[in-house]
Amino acid sequence: MKNKKLLKIVTAAMFAALITGLTFFPKIPIPGGGYVHTGDAMIYLAASFLPLPYAMAASAIGGLLADVFAGYASYAPFTFVVKALLTISFSSKDSKILTKRNALAPLAGLIITPGLYFIADAILYGVAGAVPGIVWNVAQAVASIIVFYIIGAAADKAGLKSKLSQKFN
């Protein structure tokens, strides 16, 4: 029992590192500040592999660290919440990543990411300063969905999820 819990913690830490890395680099700067990244694809993968509390922790910590390292520490508290919430619509219970539920789950990110970052931007810069970020946050969500589908399909073809799931259960 102890070893399975440790494996989940280590896997969550690995995903936190991947989320940090793919959020921080490659990043595409956007006009007016901020950047577009594909780190959310790793959040979707973490949520497909790990039970919810582990996926939430990996996602929140990975996103927060990326913001701090990239010089956007003012966004870190918002990112901590946003990235954790991105995991809620996924399930890690199946032996595949791209189940019907997980294939549709990233679409929630099209609402969560722009919506909550709009609120964050409105708090930080006022409503007028928040409006331009909507387009970029939607673009980021779409890019991450595409990357998630590509990596998820490849991982399913290789049977990675079922191999790891055997070790968790």
Buried (B, 14 or more C-beta within 10 A) or exposed (E): EEEEEEEBBEBBBBBBBBBBBBBBEEBEEBEEBBBBBBBBBBBBBBBBBBBBEBBBBBBBBBBBBBBBBBEBEEBBEBBBBBBBBBBEBBBBEBEBBBBEEBBEBBEBBBEBBBEBBBBBBBEEBEEEEBEBBBEBBBBBBBBBBEBBBEBBBEBBEEEBBEEBBEEBE
